Amino acid sequence: MLNIVIFGAPGSGKGTQSDFIVKKYGLVHLSTGDILRAEIAKGSEIGKMADSLISKGNFIPDDLMINILNANIDLYPTAKGFIFDGFPRTLTQAEALDSMLKKRNIKISLMLNIDVQTNELVKRLLERGKTSGRSDDNLQTIHQRLQVYEAKTLPVIQFYDRQGKSNRINGTGTMEEVFAEICKAIDSVK
Ligand code: AMP
């Protein structure tokens, strides 16, 4: 089984690259952002709670996020592998993911750390905000998301470094260039 964590700041291109990876490697894409936005669209209790946190650029609590991911993994018992997009975002989530997978006798094969400079991230997110309709693609929320990313999410890189699984990917080239680098990293562990 091939299980990938795609990691990077907001605007680094995780979603776009995940789509390419899914097409080429046939993995199930689990994006916690997409899952939460679907809950908001449904107007569920989880959605109502997530809505205000997301629009302010803050995280959904770890325990809730971990339960949501756990339940979503179970929806795909025949998956060839997963690509985890937007999870883990904290050390607690990274540890929880390892134990969730261990219980199923599977593990993370590699982590892709898509690296993009902050000024480029802000530019991309503002551009996306013109058409995305997302409540969090505005300047104030973008700054908050980047701050939360630095404080809570960056330590996750060391977590996968310690396991020898993190691969830095230069995220500033064209989509095709970035994807080529990603394929090299994936193919080296397959
Ligand atoms: P994304 O689409 O990955 O940029 O996620 C959008 C927003 O959903 C984030 O800014 C968070 O508010 C929330 N979110 C998504 N995934 C997580 C997670 N793993 N932990 C906490 N909050 C999350």
py3Dmol code that shows the C-alpha trace and the ligand (Angstrom):
import py3Dmol

protein = """\
ATOM      1  CA  MET A   1       0.000   0.000   0.000  1.00  0.00           C
ATOM      2  CA  LEU A   2       1.203   3.488  -0.824  1.00  0.00           C
ATOM      3  CA  ASN A   3       0.208   6.072   1.789  1.00  0.00           C
ATOM      4  CA  ILE A   4       1.302   9.653   1.327  1.00  0.00           C
ATOM      5  CA  VAL A   5       1.083  12.737   3.499  1.00  0.00           C
ATOM      6  CA  ILE A   6       1.052  15.840   1.318  1.00  0.00           C
ATOM      7  CA  PHE A   7       2.204  18.701   3.456  1.00  0.00           C
ATOM      8  CA  GLY A   8       2.684  22.431   2.940  1.00  0.00           C
ATOM      9  CA  ALA A   9       1.435  25.874   3.883  1.00  0.00           C
ATOM     10  CA  PRO A  10      -1.947  27.155   2.676  1.00  0.00           C
ATOM     11  CA  GLY A  11      -1.537  27.975  -1.017  1.00  0.00           C
ATOM     12  CA  SER A  12       1.405  25.631  -1.579  1.00  0.00           C
ATOM     13  CA  GLY A  13      -0.557  23.605  -4.140  1.00  0.00           C
ATOM     14  CA  LYS A  14      -1.423  20.516  -2.075  1.00  0.00           C
ATOM     15  CA  GLY A  15      -4.879  20.154  -3.611  1.00  0.00           C
ATOM     16  CA  THR A  16      -3.712  20.550  -7.214  1.00  0.00           C
ATOM     17  CA  GLN A  17      -0.833  18.131  -6.784  1.00  0.00           C
ATOM     18  CA  SER A  18      -3.069  15.654  -4.955  1.00  0.00           C
ATOM     19  CA  ASP A  19      -5.347  15.533  -8.009  1.00  0.00           C
ATOM     20  CA  PHE A  20      -2.345  14.680 -10.225  1.00  0.00           C
ATOM     21  CA  ILE A  21      -1.155  12.011  -7.768  1.00  0.00           C
ATOM     22  CA  VAL A  22      -4.614  10.420  -7.571  1.00  0.00           C
ATOM     23  CA  LYS A  23      -4.768  10.179 -11.370  1.00  0.00           C
ATOM     24  CA  LYS A  24      -1.334   8.632 -11.742  1.00  0.00           C
ATOM     25  CA  TYR A  25      -1.164   6.345  -8.687  1.00  0.00           C
ATOM     26  CA  GLY A  26      -4.857   5.561  -8.070  1.00  0.00           C
ATOM     27  CA  LEU A  27      -4.903   6.583  -4.410  1.00  0.00           C
ATOM     28  CA  VAL A  28      -7.883   7.752  -2.362  1.00  0.00           C
ATOM     29  CA  HIS A  29      -7.623  11.490  -1.666  1.00  0.00           C
ATOM     30  CA  LEU A  30      -8.614  12.446   1.877  1.00  0.00           C
ATOM     31  CA  SER A  31      -8.627  16.228   2.195  1.00  0.00           C
ATOM     32  CA  THR A  32      -9.782  17.346   5.626  1.00  0.00           C
ATOM     33  CA  GLY A  33     -10.496  20.845   4.256  1.00  0.00           C
ATOM     34  CA  ASP A  34     -12.804  19.347   1.586  1.00  0.00           C
ATOM     35  CA  ILE A  35     -14.482  17.104   4.170  1.00  0.00           C
ATOM     36  CA  LEU A  36     -15.151  20.104   6.434  1.00  0.00           C
ATOM     37  CA  ARG A  37     -16.432  22.260   3.559  1.00  0.00           C
ATOM     38  CA  ALA A  38     -18.846  19.444   2.629  1.00  0.00           C
ATOM     39  CA  GLU A  39     -20.111  19.416   6.236  1.00  0.00           C
ATOM     40  CA  ILE A  40     -20.613  23.195   6.075  1.00  0.00           C
ATOM     41  CA  ALA A  41     -22.544  22.842   2.804  1.00  0.00           C
ATOM     42  CA  LYS A  42     -24.772  20.188   4.425  1.00  0.00           C
ATOM     43  CA  GLY A  43     -25.377  22.444   7.424  1.00  0.00           C
ATOM     44  CA  SER A  44     -24.485  19.636   9.855  1.00  0.00           C
ATOM     45  CA  GLU A  45     -23.524  20.253  13.494  1.00  0.00           C
ATOM     46  CA  ILE A  46     -19.857  19.686  12.632  1.00  0.00           C
ATOM     47  CA  GLY A  47     -20.246  22.076   9.712  1.00  0.00           C
ATOM     48  CA  LYS A  48     -21.738  24.786  11.880  1.00  0.00           C
ATOM     49  CA  MET A  49     -18.867  24.544  14.328  1.00  0.00           C
ATOM     50  CA  ALA A  50     -16.211  24.374  11.589  1.00  0.00           C
ATOM     51  CA  ASP A  51     -17.596  27.346   9.679  1.00  0.00           C
ATOM     52  CA  SER A  52     -16.665  30.074  12.146  1.00  0.00           C
ATOM     53  CA  LEU A  53     -13.266  28.531  12.949  1.00  0.00           C
ATOM     54  CA  ILE A  54     -12.331  28.195   9.270  1.00  0.00           C
ATOM     55  CA  SER A  55     -13.441  31.689   8.313  1.00  0.00           C
ATOM     56  CA  LYS A  56     -11.227  33.101  11.077  1.00  0.00           C
ATOM     57  CA  GLY A  57      -8.250  30.968  10.014  1.00  0.00           C
ATOM     58  CA  ASN A  58      -8.258  28.814  13.147  1.00  0.00           C
ATOM     59  CA  PHE A  59      -8.034  25.052  13.523  1.00  0.00           C
ATOM     60  CA  ILE A  60     -10.776  22.584  14.324  1.00  0.00           C
ATOM     61  CA  PRO A  61      -9.896  20.842  17.645  1.00  0.00           C
ATOM     62  CA  ASP A  62      -7.567  17.858  17.320  1.00  0.00           C
ATOM     63  CA  ASP A  63      -9.886  15.254  18.850  1.00  0.00           C
ATOM     64  CA  LEU A  64     -12.731  16.102  16.484  1.00  0.00           C
ATOM     65  CA  MET A  65     -10.420  16.169  13.459  1.00  0.00           C
ATOM     66  CA  ILE A  66      -8.898  12.822  14.424  1.00  0.00           C
ATOM     67  CA  ASN A  67     -12.364  11.223  14.741  1.00  0.00           C
ATOM     68  CA  ILE A  68     -13.417  12.614  11.378  1.00  0.00           C
ATOM     69  CA  LEU A  69     -10.315  11.273   9.642  1.00  0.00           C
ATOM     70  CA  ASN A  70     -10.612   7.886  11.315  1.00  0.00           C
ATOM     71  CA  ALA A  71     -14.221   7.535  10.115  1.00  0.00           C
ATOM     72  CA  ASN A  72     -13.252   8.586   6.591  1.00  0.00           C
ATOM     73  CA  ILE A  73     -10.489   5.985   6.309  1.00  0.00           C
ATOM     74  CA  ASP A  74     -13.108   3.322   7.059  1.00  0.00           C
ATOM     75  CA  LEU A  75     -15.172   4.444   4.072  1.00  0.00           C
ATOM     76  CA  TYR A  76     -12.539   2.955   1.718  1.00  0.00           C
ATOM     77  CA  PRO A  77     -11.761  -0.623   2.810  1.00  0.00           C
ATOM     78  CA  THR A  78     -10.417  -1.585  -0.632  1.00  0.00           C
ATOM     79  CA  ALA A  79      -8.184   1.474  -1.170  1.00  0.00           C
ATOM     80  CA  LYS A  80      -4.796   0.863  -2.826  1.00  0.00           C
ATOM     81  CA  GLY A  81      -3.501   3.648  -0.637  1.00  0.00           C
ATOM     82  CA  PHE A  82      -4.340   7.100   0.651  1.00  0.00           C
ATOM     83  CA  ILE A  83      -3.143  10.608   0.133  1.00  0.00           C
ATOM     84  CA  PHE A  84      -3.651  12.635   3.296  1.00  0.00           C
ATOM     85  CA  ASP A  85      -4.080  16.307   2.415  1.00  0.00           C
ATOM     86  CA  GLY A  86      -4.413  18.869   5.204  1.00  0.00           C
ATOM     87  CA  PHE A  87      -3.870  16.249   7.895  1.00  0.00           C
ATOM     88  CA  PRO A  88      -1.823  16.030  10.083  1.00  0.00           C
ATOM     89  CA  ARG A  89      -1.650  19.730  10.919  1.00  0.00           C
ATOM     90  CA  THR A  90      -0.389  19.343  14.495  1.00  0.00           C
ATOM     91  CA  LEU A  91       2.002  16.973  16.255  1.00  0.00           C
ATOM     92  CA  THR A  92      -0.944  15.416  18.099  1.00  0.00           C
ATOM     93  CA  GLN A  93      -2.592  14.658  14.764  1.00  0.00           C
ATOM     94  CA  ALA A  94       0.651  13.206  13.363  1.00  0.00           C
ATOM     95  CA  GLU A  95       0.922  10.819  16.304  1.00  0.00           C
ATOM     96  CA  ALA A  96      -2.770   9.922  16.033  1.00  0.00           C
ATOM     97  CA  LEU A  97      -2.409   9.178  12.317  1.00  0.00           C
ATOM     98  CA  ASP A  98       0.449   6.778  12.988  1.00  0.00           C
ATOM     99  CA  SER A  99      -1.579   4.883  15.573  1.00  0.00           C
ATOM    100  CA  MET A 100      -4.731   4.885  13.398  1.00  0.00           C
ATOM    101  CA  LEU A 101      -2.746   3.299  10.595  1.00  0.00           C
ATOM    102  CA  LYS A 102      -0.918   0.888  12.888  1.00  0.00           C
ATOM    103  CA  LYS A 103      -4.271  -0.529  14.007  1.00  0.00           C
ATOM    104  CA  ARG A 104      -4.960  -1.317  10.360  1.00  0.00           C
ATOM    105  CA  ASN A 105      -1.477  -2.736   9.797  1.00  0.00           C
ATOM    106  CA  ILE A 106      -0.486   0.001   7.389  1.00  0.00           C
ATOM    107  CA  LYS A 107       1.859   2.967   7.575  1.00  0.00           C
ATOM    108  CA  ILE A 108       2.871   6.219   5.917  1.00  0.00           C
ATOM    109  CA  SER A 109       5.246   5.551   3.009  1.00  0.00           C
ATOM    110  CA  LEU A 110       6.427   9.128   2.606  1.00  0.00           C
ATOM    111  CA  MET A 111       5.673  12.745   3.363  1.00  0.00           C
ATOM    112  CA  LEU A 112       5.923  15.399   0.648  1.00  0.00           C
ATOM    113  CA  ASN A 113       6.777  18.824   2.019  1.00  0.00           C
ATOM    114  CA  ILE A 114       5.867  21.349  -0.676  1.00  0.00           C
ATOM    115  CA  ASP A 115       7.955  24.413   0.013  1.00  0.00           C
ATOM    116  CA  VAL A 116       6.811  27.852  -1.193  1.00  0.00           C
ATOM    117  CA  GLN A 117       7.927  31.282   0.078  1.00  0.00           C
ATOM    118  CA  THR A 118       5.455  33.271   2.158  1.00  0.00           C
ATOM    119  CA  ASN A 119       5.075  36.231  -0.238  1.00  0.00           C
ATOM    120  CA  GLU A 120       4.239  33.812  -3.060  1.00  0.00           C
ATOM    121  CA  LEU A 121       1.685  32.015  -0.838  1.00  0.00           C
ATOM    122  CA  VAL A 122      -0.109  35.276  -0.048  1.00  0.00           C
ATOM    123  CA  LYS A 123      -0.166  36.214  -3.739  1.00  0.00           C
ATOM    124  CA  ARG A 124      -1.613  32.833  -4.751  1.00  0.00           C
ATOM    125  CA  LEU A 125      -4.258  32.779  -2.014  1.00  0.00           C
ATOM    126  CA  LEU A 126      -5.450  36.305  -2.849  1.00  0.00           C
ATOM    127  CA  GLU A 127      -5.665  35.310  -6.510  1.00  0.00           C
ATOM    128  CA  ARG A 128      -7.588  32.137  -5.607  1.00  0.00           C
ATOM    129  CA  GLY A 129      -9.905  34.217  -3.407  1.00  0.00           C
ATOM    130  CA  LYS A 130     -11.220  36.044  -6.486  1.00  0.00           C
ATOM    131  CA  THR A 131     -12.981  32.870  -7.653  1.00  0.00           C
ATOM    132  CA  SER A 132     -12.827  30.235  -4.887  1.00  0.00           C
ATOM    133  CA  GLY A 133     -15.757  31.516  -2.881  1.00  0.00           C
ATOM    134  CA  ARG A 134     -13.831  30.365   0.223  1.00  0.00           C
ATOM    135  CA  SER A 135     -14.454  32.347   3.390  1.00  0.00           C
ATOM    136  CA  ASP A 136     -10.769  32.053   4.333  1.00  0.00           C
ATOM    137  CA  ASP A 137      -9.113  33.375   1.155  1.00  0.00           C
ATOM    138  CA  ASN A 138      -9.034  37.023   2.271  1.00  0.00           C
ATOM    139  CA  LEU A 139      -6.019  38.999   3.483  1.00  0.00           C
ATOM    140  CA  GLN A 140      -6.837  39.023   7.189  1.00  0.00           C
ATOM    141  CA  THR A 141      -7.617  35.310   7.368  1.00  0.00           C
ATOM    142  CA  ILE A 142      -4.659  34.428   5.139  1.00  0.00           C
ATOM    143  CA  HIS A 143      -2.294  36.082   7.634  1.00  0.00           C
ATOM    144  CA  GLN A 144      -3.893  34.206  10.514  1.00  0.00           C
ATOM    145  CA  ARG A 145      -3.676  30.883   8.629  1.00  0.00           C
ATOM    146  CA  LEU A 146       0.008  31.428   7.905  1.00  0.00           C
ATOM    147  CA  GLN A 147       0.695  32.300  11.550  1.00  0.00           C
ATOM    148  CA  VAL A 148      -1.137  29.214  12.797  1.00  0.00           C
ATOM    149  CA  TYR A 149       0.742  27.143  10.201  1.00  0.00           C
ATOM    150  CA  GLU A 150       4.100  28.360  11.530  1.00  0.00           C
ATOM    151  CA  ALA A 151       3.198  27.861  15.168  1.00  0.00           C
ATOM    152  CA  LYS A 152       1.349  24.548  15.041  1.00  0.00           C
ATOM    153  CA  THR A 153       2.052  22.817  11.752  1.00  0.00           C
ATOM    154  CA  LEU A 154       5.754  23.375  11.021  1.00  0.00           C
ATOM    155  CA  PRO A 155       6.831  20.997  13.854  1.00  0.00           C
ATOM    156  CA  VAL A 156       5.161  18.181  11.899  1.00  0.00           C
ATOM    157  CA  ILE A 157       8.096  18.340   9.440  1.00  0.00           C
ATOM    158  CA  GLN A 158      10.505  17.231  12.177  1.00  0.00           C
ATOM    159  CA  PHE A 159       8.138  14.414  13.113  1.00  0.00           C
ATOM    160  CA  TYR A 160       8.522  12.908   9.634  1.00  0.00           C
ATOM    161  CA  ASP A 161      12.218  13.886   9.442  1.00  0.00           C
ATOM    162  CA  ARG A 162      12.840  11.735  12.504  1.00  0.00           C
ATOM    163  CA  GLN A 163      11.198   8.826  10.686  1.00  0.00           C
ATOM    164  CA  GLY A 164      13.311   9.519   7.579  1.00  0.00           C
ATOM    165  CA  LYS A 165      10.118  10.031   5.537  1.00  0.00           C
ATOM    166  CA  SER A 166      10.037  13.733   4.706  1.00  0.00           C
ATOM    167  CA  ASN A 167      10.900  14.894   1.195  1.00  0.00           C
ATOM    168  CA  ARG A 168      11.299  18.593   0.464  1.00  0.00           C
ATOM    169  CA  ILE A 169       9.697  19.528  -2.856  1.00  0.00           C
ATOM    170  CA  ASN A 170      10.367  22.905  -4.462  1.00  0.00           C
ATOM    171  CA  GLY A 171       6.822  24.202  -4.914  1.00  0.00           C
ATOM    172  CA  THR A 172       7.606  27.318  -6.952  1.00  0.00           C
ATOM    173  CA  GLY A 173       8.003  25.831 -10.448  1.00  0.00           C
ATOM    174  CA  THR A 174       5.204  25.131 -12.905  1.00  0.00           C
ATOM    175  CA  MET A 175       2.572  22.572 -11.840  1.00  0.00           C
ATOM    176  CA  GLU A 176       4.234  20.054 -14.145  1.00  0.00           C
ATOM    177  CA  GLU A 177       7.710  20.691 -12.705  1.00  0.00           C
ATOM    178  CA  VAL A 178       6.451  20.313  -9.165  1.00  0.00           C
ATOM    179  CA  PHE A 179       4.628  17.106 -10.102  1.00  0.00           C
ATOM    180  CA  ALA A 180       7.776  15.684 -11.755  1.00  0.00           C
ATOM    181  CA  GLU A 181       9.695  16.203  -8.502  1.00  0.00           C
ATOM    182  CA  ILE A 182       6.864  14.585  -6.551  1.00  0.00           C
ATOM    183  CA  CYS A 183       6.829  11.530  -8.848  1.00  0.00           C
ATOM    184  CA  LYS A 184      10.576  11.088  -8.339  1.00  0.00           C
ATOM    185  CA  ALA A 185      10.091  11.048  -4.579  1.00  0.00           C
ATOM    186  CA  ILE A 186       7.140   8.626  -4.769  1.00  0.00           C
ATOM    187  CA  ASP A 187       8.870   6.295  -7.207  1.00  0.00           C
ATOM    188  CA  SER A 188      11.904   6.096  -4.955  1.00  0.00           C
ATOM    189  CA  VAL A 189       9.863   4.423  -2.202  1.00  0.00           C
ATOM    190  CA  LYS A 190       7.542   2.290  -4.350  1.00  0.00           C
TER     191      LYS A 190
END
"""
ligand_1 = """\
23
AMP
P -7.521 23.458 3.795
O -8.561 23.268 2.742
O -6.652 22.248 4.001
O -6.719 24.723 3.593
O -8.305 23.640 5.177
C -9.160 24.743 5.385
C -9.375 24.971 6.869
O -10.004 23.832 7.447
C -8.114 25.172 7.696
O -7.627 26.504 7.643
C -8.620 24.788 9.088
O -9.411 25.825 9.632
C -9.539 23.616 8.777
N -8.794 22.334 8.809
C -8.545 21.518 7.748
N -7.826 20.437 8.121
C -7.614 20.585 9.455
C -6.901 19.833 10.416
N -6.255 18.694 10.079
N -6.886 20.289 11.701
C -7.516 21.411 12.057
N -8.189 22.182 11.202
C -8.247 21.788 9.900
"""
view = py3Dmol.view(width=600, height=400)
view.addModel(protein, "pdb")
view.setStyle({"model": 0}, {"cartoon": {"style": "trace"}})
view.addModel(ligand_1, "xyz")
view.setStyle({"model": 1}, {"stick": {}})
view.zoomTo()
view.show()
